[in-house]
């Protein structure tokens, strides 16, 4: 099942890793605990809207930018996989 | 402050109203309480990812479709307002 928190966490983690920053740095900047950020990134905890804003801000991203990426990921996950038929083997 | 739950609630409410359906109908179909759906729609409660899926499903919408709309709304809310300068009056 496609879950918002899974894709949100994955986008936040990718952004942090792309910036070469540690969980500790971003958690400190966002004023959230390291454990909380880690759980949010792994899709194990629902981030409250306020703390999501703090995390986005700590990553120098707007909520809109993050959400556009999350929406795109979810759209892709909802698209049925293309089935390739190998006619030569049929 | 732009909050995810505010925009999510507003998108869900608009979709329900556009379908001419009541809170009671959609809450029943989504298997959530009427009070919960009402609070989510008004941006007063964070919907869990699982219940968000149930609500989207009750509205015959995919999570992706809802999120694309929410992301668009948030992007617009983040865009600074255009200041119109009336040169004739200057």
Backbone of each chain as nested JSON, in Angstrom:
{
  "chains": [
    {"id": "A", "residues": [
      {"number": 1, "name": "UNK", "atoms": {"N": [0.846, -1.198, 0.0], "CA": [0.0, 0.0, 0.0], "C": [0.89, 1.26, 0.0]}},
      {"number": 2, "name": "UNK", "atoms": {"N": [0.536, 2.181, -0.864], "CA": [1.256, 3.448, -0.927], "C": [0.888, 4.303, 0.274]}},
      {"number": 3, "name": "UNK", "atoms": {"N": [1.887, 4.691, 1.057], "CA": [1.62, 5.525, 2.232], "C": [2.332, 6.863, 2.096]}},
      {"number": 4, "name": "UNK", "atoms": {"N": [1.601, 7.92, 2.424], "CA": [2.198, 9.249, 2.341], "C": [3.48, 9.341, 3.156]}},
      {"number": 5, "name": "UNK", "atoms": {"N": [3.463, 8.828, 4.39], "CA": [4.641, 9.009, 5.256], "C": [5.881, 8.293, 4.708]}},
      {"number": 6, "name": "UNK", "atoms": {"N": [5.676, 7.183, 3.979], "CA": [6.804, 6.463, 3.386], "C": [7.495, 7.333, 2.337]}},
      {"number": 7, "name": "UNK", "atoms": {"N": [6.694, 7.917, 1.458], "CA": [7.263, 8.726, 0.375], "C": [7.827, 10.048, 0.898]}},
      {"number": 8, "name": "UNK", "atoms": {"N": [7.152, 10.609, 1.889], "CA": [7.63, 11.846, 2.497], "C": [8.997, 11.59, 3.142]}},
      {"number": 9, "name": "UNK", "atoms": {"N": [9.106, 10.517, 3.883], "CA": [10.366, 10.174, 4.548], "C": [11.475, 9.938, 3.548]}},
      {"number": 10, "name": "UNK", "atoms": {"N": [11.148, 9.229, 2.499], "CA": [12.143, 8.927, 1.48], "C": [12.651, 10.195, 0.774]}},
      {"number": 11, "name": "UNK", "atoms": {"N": [11.739, 11.121, 0.509], "CA": [12.134, 12.392, -0.127], "C": [13.023, 13.211, 0.806]}},
      {"number": 12, "name": "UNK", "atoms": {"N": [12.651, 13.257, 2.082], "CA": [13.439, 14.037, 3.052], "C": [14.837, 13.431, 3.214]}},
      {"number": 13, "name": "UNK", "atoms": {"N": [14.883, 12.103, 3.277], "CA": [16.184, 11.438, 3.428], "C": [17.068, 11.695, 2.199]}},
      {"number": 14, "name": "UNK", "atoms": {"N": [16.476, 11.559, 1.005], "CA": [17.243, 11.788, -0.226], "C": [17.816, 13.206, -0.264]}},
      {"number": 15, "name": "UNK", "atoms": {"N": [16.99, 14.165, 0.145], "CA": [17.443, 15.563, 0.128], "C": [18.613, 15.75, 1.098]}},
      {"number": 16, "name": "UNK", "atoms": {"N": [18.495, 15.164, 2.292], "CA": [19.56, 15.297, 3.293], "C": [20.852, 14.649, 2.805]}},
      {"number": 17, "name": "UNK", "atoms": {"N": [20.73, 13.44, 2.265], "CA": [21.909, 12.713, 1.791], "C": [22.554, 13.467, 0.617]}},
      {"number": 18, "name": "UNK", "atoms": {"N": [21.713, 14.012, -0.259], "CA": [22.233, 14.764, -1.418], "C": [23.022, 15.99, -0.948]}},
      {"number": 19, "name": "UNK", "atoms": {"N": [22.658, 16.51, 0.225], "CA": [23.368, 17.678, 0.766], "C": [24.578, 17.269, 1.61]}},
      {"number": 20, "name": "UNK", "atoms": {"N": [24.787, 15.971, 1.707], "CA": [25.934, 15.464, 2.474], "C": [25.85, 15.796, 3.947]}},
      {"number": 21, "name": "UNK", "atoms": {"N": [24.625, 15.837, 4.483], "CA": [24.451, 16.202, 5.898], "C": [24.021, 14.995, 6.724]}},
      {"number": 22, "name": "UNK", "atoms": {"N": [24.358, 15.05, 7.994], "CA": [24.011, 13.937, 8.888], "C": [22.636, 14.171, 9.515]}},
      {"number": 23, "name": "UNK", "atoms": {"N": [22.06, 13.08, 9.989], "CA": [20.807, 13.157, 10.733], "C": [20.954, 14.137, 11.892]}},
      {"number": 24, "name": "UNK", "atoms": {"N": [22.107, 14.056, 12.586], "CA": [22.343, 14.897, 13.757], "C": [22.289, 16.389, 13.404]}},
      {"number": 25, "name": "UNK", "atoms": {"N": [22.969, 16.75, 12.307], "CA": [22.994, 18.161, 11.882], "C": [21.592, 18.681, 11.566]}},
      {"number": 26, "name": "UNK", "atoms": {"N": [20.872, 17.903, 10.74], "CA": [19.542, 18.361, 10.301], "C": [18.562, 18.373, 11.472]}},
      {"number": 27, "name": "UNK", "atoms": {"N": [18.642, 17.35, 12.339], "CA": [17.751, 17.296, 13.498], "C": [17.984, 18.518, 14.396]}},
      {"number": 28, "name": "UNK", "atoms": {"N": [19.254, 18.865, 14.59], "CA": [19.583, 20.019, 15.44], "C": [19.022, 21.304, 14.828]}},
      {"number": 29, "name": "UNK", "atoms": {"N": [19.246, 21.461, 13.532], "CA": [18.787, 22.655, 12.835], "C": [17.254, 22.75, 12.833]}},
      {"number": 30, "name": "UNK", "atoms": {"N": [16.593, 21.594, 12.736], "CA": [15.117, 21.578, 12.71], "C": [14.529, 21.584, 14.125]}},
      {"number": 31, "name": "UNK", "atoms": {"N": [15.41, 21.488, 15.131], "CA": [14.977, 21.418, 16.539], "C": [14.037, 20.228, 16.797]}},
      {"number": 32, "name": "UNK", "atoms": {"N": [14.381, 19.111, 16.199], "CA": [13.664, 17.871, 16.508], "C": [14.713, 16.882, 17.012]}},
      {"number": 33, "name": "UNK", "atoms": {"N": [14.278, 15.824, 17.677], "CA": [15.258, 14.854, 18.154], "C": [15.759, 14.021, 16.986]}},
      {"number": 34, "name": "UNK", "atoms": {"N": [16.965, 13.518, 17.14], "CA": [17.559, 12.675, 16.1], "C": [16.676, 11.447, 15.855]}},
      {"number": 35, "name": "UNK", "atoms": {"N": [16.144, 10.865, 16.917], "CA": [15.289, 9.677, 16.788], "C": [14.017, 9.977, 16.004]}},
      {"number": 36, "name": "UNK", "atoms": {"N": [13.451, 11.151, 16.26], "CA": [12.217, 11.548, 15.56], "C": [12.492, 11.678, 14.067]}},
      {"number": 37, "name": "UNK", "atoms": {"N": [13.558, 12.424, 13.73], "CA": [13.888, 12.626, 12.311], "C": [14.159, 11.288, 11.628]}},
      {"number": 38, "name": "UNK", "atoms": {"N": [14.883, 10.42, 12.333], "CA": [15.211, 9.12, 11.763], "C": [13.938, 8.314, 11.489]}},
      {"number": 39, "name": "UNK", "atoms": {"N": [13.003, 8.347, 12.421], "CA": [11.751, 7.598, 12.236], "C": [10.918, 8.199, 11.099]}},
      {"number": 40, "name": "UNK", "atoms": {"N": [10.899, 9.522, 11.017], "CA": [10.163, 10.177, 9.927], "C": [10.783, 9.773, 8.588]}},
      {"number": 41, "name": "UNK", "atoms": {"N": [12.105, 9.829, 8.499], "CA": [12.784, 9.479, 7.245], "C": [12.506, 8.036, 6.82]}},
      {"number": 42, "name": "UNK", "atoms": {"N": [12.397, 7.145, 7.807], "CA": [12.151, 5.736, 7.483], "C": [10.661, 5.434, 7.313]}},
      {"number": 43, "name": "UNK", "atoms": {"N": [9.824, 6.482, 7.379], "CA": [8.386, 6.286, 7.182], "C": [7.736, 5.564, 8.335]}},
      {"number": 44, "name": "UNK", "atoms": {"N": [8.358, 5.637, 9.512], "CA": [7.807, 4.934, 10.675], "C": [6.994, 5.848, 11.574]}},
      {"number": 45, "name": "UNK", "atoms": {"N": [7.117, 7.144, 11.334], "CA": [6.346, 8.096, 12.149], "C": [5.734, 9.151, 11.232]}},
      {"number": 46, "name": "UNK", "atoms": {"N": [4.505, 9.535, 11.539], "CA": [3.863, 10.626, 10.811], "C": [4.434, 11.934, 11.362]}},
      {"number": 47, "name": "UNK", "atoms": {"N": [5.013, 12.758, 10.51], "CA": [5.495, 14.057, 10.984], "C": [4.298, 14.988, 11.122]}},
      {"number": 48, "name": "UNK", "atoms": {"N": [4.237, 15.758, 12.188], "CA": [3.168, 16.76, 12.281], "C": [3.481, 17.836, 11.243]}},
      {"number": 49, "name": "UNK", "atoms": {"N": [2.46, 18.54, 10.809], "CA": [2.659, 19.557, 9.767], "C": [3.684, 20.609, 10.213]}},
      {"number": 50, "name": "UNK", "atoms": {"N": [3.646, 20.968, 11.503], "CA": [4.585, 21.982, 12.002], "C": [6.028, 21.463, 11.954]}},
      {"number": 51, "name": "UNK", "atoms": {"N": [6.239, 20.225, 12.406], "CA": [7.604, 19.692, 12.418], "C": [8.086, 19.385, 10.996]}},
      {"number": 52, "name": "UNK", "atoms": {"N": [7.153, 19.044, 10.115], "CA": [7.521, 18.849, 8.711], "C": [8.072, 20.165, 8.139]}},
      {"number": 53, "name": "UNK", "atoms": {"N": [7.417, 21.27, 8.494], "CA": [7.915, 22.579, 8.043], "C": [9.314, 22.85, 8.599]}},
      {"number": 54, "name": "UNK", "atoms": {"N": [9.533, 22.501, 9.856], "CA": [10.857, 22.724, 10.464], "C": [11.927, 21.905, 9.746]}},
      {"number": 55, "name": "UNK", "atoms": {"N": [11.579, 20.665, 9.41], "CA": [12.554, 19.796, 8.735], "C": [12.841, 20.332, 7.325]}},
      {"number": 56, "name": "UNK", "atoms": {"N": [11.795, 20.738, 6.617], "CA": [11.986, 21.306, 5.269], "C": [12.883, 22.53, 5.354]}},
      {"number": 57, "name": "UNK", "atoms": {"N": [12.594, 23.365, 6.322], "CA": [13.356, 24.591, 6.494], "C": [14.83, 24.275, 6.812]}},
      {"number": 58, "name": "UNK", "atoms": {"N": [15.057, 23.279, 7.649], "CA": [16.432, 22.874, 7.989], "C": [17.172, 22.367, 6.753]}},
      {"number": 59, "name": "UNK", "atoms": {"N": [16.415, 21.858, 5.789], "CA": [17.015, 21.35, 4.545], "C": [17.042, 22.428, 3.445]}},
      {"number": 60, "name": "UNK", "atoms": {"N": [16.66, 23.655, 3.818], "CA": [16.575, 24.759, 2.858], "C": [15.66, 24.435, 1.683]}},
      {"number": 61, "name": "UNK", "atoms": {"N": [14.579, 23.743, 1.976], "CA": [13.597, 23.417, 0.946], "C": [12.253, 23.977, 1.392]}},
      {"number": 62, "name": "UNK", "atoms": {"N": [11.42, 24.35, 0.425], "CA": [10.076, 24.758, 0.82], "C": [9.22, 23.497, 0.891]}},
      {"number": 63, "name": "UNK", "atoms": {"N": [8.13, 23.592, 1.645], "CA": [7.191, 22.472, 1.755], "C": [6.656, 22.124, 0.36]}},
      {"number": 64, "name": "UNK", "atoms": {"N": [6.408, 23.17, -0.442], "CA": [5.88, 22.95, -1.795], "C": [6.817, 22.111, -2.646]}},
      {"number": 65, "name": "UNK", "atoms": {"N": [8.096, 22.424, -2.588], "CA": [9.095, 21.687, -3.374], "C": [9.117, 20.217, -2.956]}},
      {"number": 66, "name": "UNK", "atoms": {"N": [9.087, 19.985, -1.649], "CA": [9.093, 18.607, -1.136], "C": [7.822, 17.877, -1.584]}},
      {"number": 67, "name": "UNK", "atoms": {"N": [6.684, 18.562, -1.468], "CA": [5.409, 17.92, -1.801], "C": [5.282, 17.6, -3.288]}},
      {"number": 68, "name": "UNK", "atoms": {"N": [5.836, 18.458, -4.134], "CA": [5.803, 18.19, -5.583], "C": [6.557, 16.891, -5.852]}},
      {"number": 69, "name": "UNK", "atoms": {"N": [7.688, 16.72, -5.201], "CA": [8.475, 15.504, -5.384], "C": [7.731, 14.274, -4.842]}},
      {"number": 70, "name": "UNK", "atoms": {"N": [7.134, 14.429, -3.676], "CA": [6.387, 13.327, -3.061], "C": [5.199, 12.938, -3.952]}},
      {"number": 71, "name": "UNK", "atoms": {"N": [4.478, 13.936, -4.46], "CA": [3.313, 13.664, -5.317], "C": [3.756, 12.922, -6.578]}},
      {"number": 72, "name": "UNK", "atoms": {"N": [4.887, 13.324, -7.122], "CA": [5.404, 12.681, -8.341], "C": [5.75, 11.216, -8.046]}},
      {"number": 73, "name": "UNK", "atoms": {"N": [6.428, 10.991, -6.928], "CA": [6.782, 9.616, -6.535], "C": [5.554, 8.742, -6.354]}},
      {"number": 74, "name": "UNK", "atoms": {"N": [4.546, 9.303, -5.691], "CA": [3.321, 8.527, -5.419], "C": [2.599, 8.225, -6.731]}},
      {"number": 75, "name": "UNK", "atoms": {"N": [2.552, 9.21, -7.624], "CA": [1.929, 9.004, -8.938], "C": [2.62, 7.843, -9.666]}},
      {"number": 76, "name": "UNK", "atoms": {"N": [3.94, 7.836, -9.621], "CA": [4.701, 6.768, -10.3], "C": [4.366, 5.416, -9.665]}},
      {"number": 77, "name": "UNK", "atoms": {"N": [4.305, 5.398, -8.327], "CA": [4.033, 4.123, -7.642], "C": [2.627, 3.616, -7.951]}},
      {"number": 78, "name": "UNK", "atoms": {"N": [1.736, 4.531, -8.348], "CA": [0.361, 4.126, -8.66], "C": [0.198, 3.647, -10.093]}},
      {"number": 79, "name": "UNK", "atoms": {"N": [1.182, 3.943, -10.931], "CA": [1.095, 3.552, -12.347], "C": [1.373, 2.058, -12.466]}},
      {"number": 80, "name": "UNK", "atoms": {"N": [0.488, 1.327, -13.102], "CA": [0.734, -0.11, -13.236], "C": [2.038, -0.338, -14.002]}},
      {"number": 81, "name": "UNK", "atoms": {"N": [2.777, -1.341, -13.595], "CA": [4.053, -1.647, -14.246], "C": [3.801, -2.082, -15.684]}},
      {"number": 82, "name": "UNK", "atoms": {"N": [4.705, -1.7, -16.559], "CA": [4.606, -2.078, -17.969], "C": [5.01, -3.545, -18.091]}},
      {"number": 83, "name": "UNK", "atoms": {"N": [4.19, -4.313, -18.756], "CA": [4.526, -5.73, -18.95], "C": [5.109, -5.88, -20.347]}},
      {"number": 84, "name": "UNK", "atoms": {"N": [6.357, -6.322, -20.387], "CA": [7.032, -6.474, -21.676], "C": [6.791, -7.898, -22.187]}},
      {"number": 85, "name": "UNK", "atoms": {"N": [6.215, -7.977, -23.368], "CA": [5.961, -9.296, -23.962], "C": [7.051, -9.556, -25.002]}},
      {"number": 86, "name": "UNK", "atoms": {"N": [7.747, -10.64, -24.803], "CA": [8.814, -10.991, -25.732], "C": [8.214, -11.878, -26.845]}},
      {"number": 87, "name": "UNK", "atoms": {"N": [7.916, -11.228, -27.971], "CA": [7.219, -11.956, -29.039], "C": [8.102, -13.05, -29.658]}},
      {"number": 88, "name": "UNK", "atoms": {"N": [9.415, -12.78, -29.67], "CA": [10.336, -13.767, -30.282], "C": [10.298, -15.082, -29.498]}},
      {"number": 89, "name": "UNK", "atoms": {"N": [10.076, -14.96, -28.179], "CA": [10.091, -16.164, -27.341], "C": [8.729, -16.863, -27.331]}},
      {"number": 90, "name": "UNK", "atoms": {"N": [7.713, -16.169, -27.9], "CA": [6.366, -16.755, -27.839], "C": [6.18, -17.871, -28.875]}}
    ]},
    {"id": "B", "residues": [
      {"number": 1, "name": "UNK", "atoms": {"N": [1.447, 30.628, 8.392], "CA": [2.345, 29.524, 8.029], "C": [1.582, 28.5, 7.198]}},
      {"number": 2, "name": "UNK", "atoms": {"N": [2.204, 28.054, 6.103], "CA": [1.604, 27.027, 5.258], "C": [1.71, 25.676, 5.965]}},
      {"number": 3, "name": "UNK", "atoms": {"N": [0.586, 25.017, 6.189], "CA": [0.605, 23.717, 6.85], "C": [0.041, 22.658, 5.904]}},
      {"number": 4, "name": "UNK", "atoms": {"N": [0.721, 21.519, 5.86], "CA": [0.261, 20.425, 4.999], "C": [-1.174, 20.045, 5.319]}},
      {"number": 5, "name": "UNK", "atoms": {"N": [-1.508, 19.896, 6.606], "CA": [-2.858, 19.406, 6.952], "C": [-3.962, 20.372, 6.522]}},
      {"number": 6, "name": "UNK", "atoms": {"N": [-3.647, 21.686, 6.497], "CA": [-4.639, 22.682, 6.065], "C": [-4.988, 22.467, 4.594]}},
      {"number": 7, "name": "UNK", "atoms": {"N": [-3.952, 22.313, 3.773], "CA": [-4.168, 22.165, 2.328], "C": [-4.759, 20.791, 1.994]}},
      {"number": 8, "name": "UNK", "atoms": {"N": [-4.322, 19.786, 2.714], "CA": [-4.856, 18.439, 2.519], "C": [-6.353, 18.449, 2.836]}},
      {"number": 9, "name": "UNK", "atoms": {"N": [-6.714, 19.047, 3.942], "CA": [-8.119, 19.111, 4.356], "C": [-8.964, 19.864, 3.355]}},
      {"number": 10, "name": "UNK", "atoms": {"N": [-8.427, 20.963, 2.886], "CA": [-9.16, 21.787, 1.934], "C": [-9.386, 21.048, 0.604]}},
      {"number": 11, "name": "UNK", "atoms": {"N": [-8.377, 20.302, 0.156], "CA": [-8.511, 19.524, -1.087], "C": [-9.552, 18.413, -0.916]}},
      {"number": 12, "name": "UNK", "atoms": {"N": [-9.508, 17.73, 0.241], "CA": [-10.464, 16.642, 0.482], "C": [-11.89, 17.184, 0.565]}},
      {"number": 13, "name": "UNK", "atoms": {"N": [-12.052, 18.309, 1.236], "CA": [-13.383, 18.904, 1.355], "C": [-13.909, 19.328, -0.017]}},
      {"number": 14, "name": "UNK", "atoms": {"N": [-13.048, 19.993, -0.813], "CA": [-13.476, 20.435, -2.149], "C": [-13.918, 19.25, -3.003]}},
      {"number": 15, "name": "UNK", "atoms": {"N": [-13.17, 18.145, -2.925], "CA": [-13.514, 16.961, -3.72], "C": [-14.87, 16.408, -3.286]}},
      {"number": 16, "name": "UNK", "atoms": {"N": [-15.093, 16.344, -1.969], "CA": [-16.372, 15.811, -1.466], "C": [-17.539, 16.699, -1.885]}},
      {"number": 17, "name": "UNK", "atoms": {"N": [-17.355, 18.009, -1.73], "CA": [-18.426, 18.949, -2.07], "C": [-18.706, 18.901, -3.576]}},
      {"number": 18, "name": "UNK", "atoms": {"N": [-17.653, 18.8, -4.379], "CA": [-17.81, 18.726, -5.839], "C": [-18.603, 17.474, -6.23]}},
      {"number": 19, "name": "UNK", "atoms": {"N": [-18.508, 16.437, -5.418], "CA": [-19.242, 15.199, -5.692], "C": [-20.656, 15.226, -5.099]}},
      {"number": 20, "name": "UNK", "atoms": {"N": [-20.99, 16.328, -4.433], "CA": [-22.311, 16.477, -3.829], "C": [-22.568, 15.47, -2.724]}},
      {"number": 21, "name": "UNK", "atoms": {"N": [-21.514, 15.108, -1.99], "CA": [-21.676, 14.097, -0.943], "C": [-21.551, 14.721, 0.438]}},
      {"number": 22, "name": "UNK", "atoms": {"N": [-22.204, 14.102, 1.401], "CA": [-22.164, 14.62, 2.768], "C": [-20.969, 14.027, 3.526]}},
      {"number": 23, "name": "UNK", "atoms": {"N": [-20.621, 14.706, 4.618], "CA": [-19.573, 14.203, 5.521], "C": [-19.937, 12.795, 5.975]}},
      {"number": 24, "name": "UNK", "atoms": {"N": [-21.225, 12.607, 6.293], "CA": [-21.696, 11.335, 6.829], "C": [-21.458, 10.195, 5.83]}},
      {"number": 25, "name": "UNK", "atoms": {"N": [-21.802, 10.446, 4.566], "CA": [-21.637, 9.42, 3.525], "C": [-20.173, 9.017, 3.359]}},
      {"number": 26, "name": "UNK", "atoms": {"N": [-19.319, 10.051, 3.215], "CA": [-17.895, 9.78, 2.961], "C": [-17.241, 9.142, 4.188]}},
      {"number": 27, "name": "UNK", "atoms": {"N": [-17.599, 9.618, 5.382], "CA": [-17.035, 9.05, 6.613], "C": [-17.405, 7.57, 6.72]}},
      {"number": 28, "name": "UNK", "atoms": {"N": [-18.654, 7.248, 6.396], "CA": [-19.114, 5.868, 6.49], "C": [-18.34, 4.992, 5.498]}},
      {"number": 29, "name": "UNK", "atoms": {"N": [-18.236, 5.501, 4.259], "CA": [-17.536, 4.744, 3.224], "C": [-16.043, 4.562, 3.564]}},
      {"number": 30, "name": "UNK", "atoms": {"N": [-15.451, 5.569, 4.204], "CA": [-14.03, 5.501, 4.562], "C": [-13.809, 4.791, 5.898]}},
      {"number": 31, "name": "UNK", "atoms": {"N": [-14.903, 4.457, 6.57], "CA": [-14.831, 3.821, 7.893], "C": [-14.069, 4.661, 8.92]}},
      {"number": 32, "name": "UNK", "atoms": {"N": [-14.343, 5.965, 8.862], "CA": [-13.804, 6.859, 9.898], "C": [-15.007, 7.554, 10.531]}},
      {"number": 33, "name": "UNK", "atoms": {"N": [-14.818, 8.121, 11.711], "CA": [-15.954, 8.798, 12.328], "C": [-16.194, 10.127, 11.624]}},
      {"number": 34, "name": "UNK", "atoms": {"N": [-17.432, 10.581, 11.691], "CA": [-17.803, 11.857, 11.071], "C": [-16.963, 12.984, 11.673]}},
      {"number": 35, "name": "UNK", "atoms": {"N": [-16.767, 12.939, 12.985], "CA": [-15.989, 13.981, 13.655], "C": [-14.544, 14.014, 13.172]}},
      {"number": 36, "name": "UNK", "atoms": {"N": [-13.976, 12.832, 12.971], "CA": [-12.585, 12.741, 12.501], "C": [-12.469, 13.356, 11.102]}},
      {"number": 37, "name": "UNK", "atoms": {"N": [-13.36, 12.953, 10.199], "CA": [-13.307, 13.475, 8.825], "C": [-13.484, 14.985, 8.818]}},
      {"number": 38, "name": "UNK", "atoms": {"N": [-14.425, 15.445, 9.647], "CA": [-14.681, 16.879, 9.715], "C": [-13.435, 17.637, 10.193]}},
      {"number": 39, "name": "UNK", "atoms": {"N": [-12.767, 17.096, 11.192], "CA": [-11.555, 17.759, 11.707], "C": [-10.422, 17.729, 10.677]}},
      {"number": 40, "name": "UNK", "atoms": {"N": [-10.305, 16.604, 9.961], "CA": [-9.278, 16.508, 8.915], "C": [-9.562, 17.547, 7.825]}},
      {"number": 41, "name": "UNK", "atoms": {"N": [-10.817, 17.622, 7.409], "CA": [-11.187, 18.571, 6.344], "C": [-10.902, 20.015, 6.75]}},
      {"number": 42, "name": "UNK", "atoms": {"N": [-11.104, 20.317, 8.037], "CA": [-10.882, 21.69, 8.508], "C": [-9.421, 21.932, 8.883]}},
      {"number": 43, "name": "UNK", "atoms": {"N": [-8.566, 20.948, 8.652], "CA": [-7.138, 21.118, 8.932], "C": [-6.837, 21.148, 10.414]}},
      {"number": 44, "name": "UNK", "atoms": {"N": [-7.739, 20.562, 11.21], "CA": [-7.537, 20.591, 12.663], "C": [-6.915, 19.302, 13.184]}},
      {"number": 45, "name": "UNK", "atoms": {"N": [-6.891, 18.283, 12.331], "CA": [-6.298, 17.016, 12.758], "C": [-5.406, 16.488, 11.639]}},
      {"number": 46, "name": "UNK", "atoms": {"N": [-4.258, 15.921, 12.02], "CA": [-3.385, 15.268, 11.05], "C": [-3.992, 13.899, 10.735]}},
      {"number": 47, "name": "UNK", "atoms": {"N": [-4.288, 13.636, 9.485], "CA": [-4.78, 12.303, 9.12], "C": [-3.589, 11.349, 9.094]}},
      {"number": 48, "name": "UNK", "atoms": {"N": [-3.757, 10.146, 9.63], "CA": [-2.68, 9.161, 9.493], "C": [-2.649, 8.741, 8.021]}},
      {"number": 49, "name": "UNK", "atoms": {"N": [-1.507, 8.258, 7.568], "CA": [-1.376, 7.863, 6.161], "C": [-2.411, 6.8, 5.778]}},
      {"number": 50, "name": "UNK", "atoms": {"N": [-2.674, 5.871, 6.694], "CA": [-3.65, 4.811, 6.406], "C": [-5.062, 5.381, 6.249]}},
      {"number": 51, "name": "UNK", "atoms": {"N": [-5.456, 6.267, 7.166], "CA": [-6.813, 6.815, 7.089], "C": [-6.937, 7.798, 5.923]}},
      {"number": 52, "name": "UNK", "atoms": {"N": [-5.842, 8.443, 5.575], "CA": [-5.854, 9.312, 4.391], "C": [-6.156, 8.469, 3.147]}},
      {"number": 53, "name": "UNK", "atoms": {"N": [-5.551, 7.305, 3.067], "CA": [-5.833, 6.402, 1.944], "C": [-7.307, 5.986, 1.922]}},
      {"number": 54, "name": "UNK", "atoms": {"N": [-7.851, 5.694, 3.103], "CA": [-9.265, 5.302, 3.172], "C": [-10.167, 6.439, 2.694]}},
      {"number": 55, "name": "UNK", "atoms": {"N": [-9.832, 7.658, 3.104], "CA": [-10.658, 8.81, 2.714], "C": [-10.551, 9.034, 1.196]}},
      {"number": 56, "name": "UNK", "atoms": {"N": [-9.325, 8.961, 0.662], "CA": [-9.137, 9.124, -0.793], "C": [-9.945, 8.068, -1.535]}},
      {"number": 57, "name": "UNK", "atoms": {"N": [-9.859, 6.842, -1.065], "CA": [-10.567, 5.738, -1.69], "C": [-12.08, 5.959, -1.642]}},
      {"number": 58, "name": "UNK", "atoms": {"N": [-12.581, 6.448, -0.501], "CA": [-14.019, 6.732, -0.371], "C": [-14.45, 7.818, -1.345]}},
      {"number": 59, "name": "UNK", "atoms": {"N": [-13.523, 8.674, -1.724], "CA": [-13.814, 9.761, -2.675], "C": [-13.5, 9.342, -4.12]}},
      {"number": 60, "name": "UNK", "atoms": {"N": [-13.151, 8.068, -4.308], "CA": [-12.758, 7.551, -5.636], "C": [-11.595, 8.341, -6.231]}},
      {"number": 61, "name": "UNK", "atoms": {"N": [-10.659, 8.734, -5.382], "CA": [-9.466, 9.455, -5.839], "C": [-8.243, 8.666, -5.411]}},
      {"number": 62, "name": "UNK", "atoms": {"N": [-7.173, 8.744, -6.184], "CA": [-5.941, 8.114, -5.713], "C": [-5.22, 9.118, -4.83]}},
      {"number": 63, "name": "UNK", "atoms": {"N": [-4.352, 8.59, -3.961], "CA": [-3.541, 9.465, -3.108], "C": [-2.704, 10.408, -3.984]}},
      {"number": 64, "name": "UNK", "atoms": {"N": [-2.199, 9.882, -5.091], "CA": [-1.371, 10.682, -5.999], "C": [-2.113, 11.883, -6.553]}},
      {"number": 65, "name": "UNK", "atoms": {"N": [-3.348, 11.662, -6.972], "CA": [-4.16, 12.757, -7.52], "C": [-4.376, 13.84, -6.467]}},
      {"number": 66, "name": "UNK", "atoms": {"N": [-4.689, 13.405, -5.249], "CA": [-4.913, 14.361, -4.157], "C": [-3.621, 15.127, -3.863]}},
      {"number": 67, "name": "UNK", "atoms": {"N": [-2.516, 14.406, -3.812], "CA": [-1.239, 15.045, -3.467], "C": [-0.762, 16.034, -4.534]}},
      {"number": 68, "name": "UNK", "atoms": {"N": [-1.025, 15.726, -5.795], "CA": [-0.648, 16.656, -6.87], "C": [-1.389, 17.977, -6.654]}},
      {"number": 69, "name": "UNK", "atoms": {"N": [-2.676, 17.887, -6.307], "CA": [-3.467, 19.098, -6.079], "C": [-2.966, 19.852, -4.846]}},
      {"number": 70, "name": "UNK", "atoms": {"N": [-2.654, 19.122, -3.789], "CA": [-2.159, 19.737, -2.552], "C": [-0.816, 20.43, -2.811]}},
      {"number": 71, "name": "UNK", "atoms": {"N": [0.06, 19.756, -3.548], "CA": [1.381, 20.325, -3.848], "C": [1.228, 21.616, -4.658]}},
      {"number": 72, "name": "UNK", "atoms": {"N": [0.275, 21.601, -5.597], "CA": [0.048, 22.789, -6.43], "C": [-0.441, 23.951, -5.559]}},
      {"number": 73, "name": "UNK", "atoms": {"N": [-1.397, 23.656, -4.689], "CA": [-1.93, 24.688, -3.779], "C": [-0.827, 25.277, -2.897]}},
      {"number": 74, "name": "UNK", "atoms": {"N": [0.015, 24.399, -2.36], "CA": [1.074, 24.872, -1.452], "C": [2.078, 25.713, -2.228]}},
      {"number": 75, "name": "UNK", "atoms": {"N": [2.411, 25.28, -3.446], "CA": [3.332, 26.052, -4.29], "C": [2.779, 27.463, -4.524]}},
      {"number": 76, "name": "UNK", "atoms": {"N": [1.471, 27.541, -4.81], "CA": [0.845, 28.844, -5.053], "C": [0.917, 29.694, -3.78]}},
      {"number": 77, "name": "UNK", "atoms": {"N": [0.645, 29.077, -2.634], "CA": [0.654, 29.833, -1.375], "C": [2.057, 30.329, -1.024]}},
      {"number": 78, "name": "UNK", "atoms": {"N": [3.079, 29.66, -1.596], "CA": [4.464, 30.069, -1.314], "C": [4.963, 31.17, -2.249]}},
      {"number": 79, "name": "UNK", "atoms": {"N": [4.209, 31.38, -3.333], "CA": [4.627, 32.392, -4.303], "C": [4.293, 33.775, -3.759]}},
      {"number": 80, "name": "UNK", "atoms": {"N": [5.267, 34.67, -3.704], "CA": [4.969, 36.002, -3.183], "C": [3.881, 36.676, -4.03]}},
      {"number": 81, "name": "UNK", "atoms": {"N": [3.002, 37.392, -3.374], "CA": [1.919, 38.063, -4.1], "C": [2.5, 39.104, -5.055]}},
      {"number": 82, "name": "UNK", "atoms": {"N": [1.883, 39.242, -6.196], "CA": [2.303, 40.229, -7.187], "C": [1.869, 41.605, -6.694]}},
      {"number": 83, "name": "UNK", "atoms": {"N": [2.786, 42.542, -6.688], "CA": [2.416, 43.904, -6.268], "C": [2.191, 44.735, -7.527]}},
      {"number": 84, "name": "UNK", "atoms": {"N": [0.991, 45.214, -7.675], "CA": [0.661, 46.006, -8.861], "C": [0.937, 47.476, -8.554]}},
      {"number": 85, "name": "UNK", "atoms": {"N": [1.804, 48.055, -9.366], "CA": [2.128, 49.474, -9.183], "C": [1.33, 50.278, -10.199]}},
      {"number": 86, "name": "UNK", "atoms": {"N": [0.54, 51.171, -9.718], "CA": [-0.265, 52.001, -10.612], "C": [0.546, 53.249, -10.956]}},
      {"number": 87, "name": "UNK", "atoms": {"N": [1.175, 53.2, -12.129], "CA": [2.061, 54.308, -12.5], "C": [1.302, 55.606, -12.708]}},
      {"number": 88, "name": "UNK", "atoms": {"N": [0.074, 55.489, -13.185], "CA": [-0.735, 56.678, -13.459], "C": [-0.98, 57.472, -12.17]}},
      {"number": 89, "name": "UNK", "atoms": {"N": [-1.062, 56.73, -11.066], "CA": [-1.357, 57.377, -9.789], "C": [-0.088, 57.89, -9.108]}},
      {"number": 90, "name": "UNK", "atoms": {"N": [1.078, 57.491, -9.631], "CA": [2.347, 57.834, -8.973], "C": [2.737, 59.291, -9.25]}}
    ]}
  ]
}
